[in-house]
Amino acid sequence: MITVERTFEVDKPADVVVAYLKDFAHAEEWDPGTRSCTQVSGGPVGVGTTWHNVSEIKGRETELTYELVTLEPDHLVFVGKNKTATSTDDIRVVGSVTGATITYRAEIEFHGIAKVAGPFLQGEFDSLGDKTRDSITSVIARLP
């Protein structure tokens, strides 16, 4: 399994950050690996909402169906699945004096033959974790 975790500060209140990040369609704006992310289920975003996500890693495109499985004032969990992997994005947001502290943890568990590639991809995902931290910080700074 691949695990990447980053903790960083943003300059907006925690409720604003959670309101933005809970809509996984916004991953197009803050996740450098996401090429498209479209809500599949109808209605407002809540636990059970699903998205079709197309990502690119090392030049290879992959599609996952993500579901919002935890929606709390300070905690979001999205689980994405396809036949080769399960990806869990666990996001904690805690208010701070200057805005909020985000702890973003991504875990990718490969299935079947894809398990062999896992250890060789850790470095790629570490780099992506740094880019994701920088992108989230930049996008959050532009929120009203």
Buried (B, 14 or more C-beta within 10 A) or exposed (E): EBBBEBEBEBEBBBEBBBEBBBBBBBBBBBBBBBBEBEBEEEEEBEEEBBBBBBBEBEEEEBEBEBBBBEBEEBBBBBBBBBEBBBBBBBBBBEBBEEBBBBBBBBBBBBEEEBEEBBEEBBEBBEEBBEEBBBBBBEBBEEEE
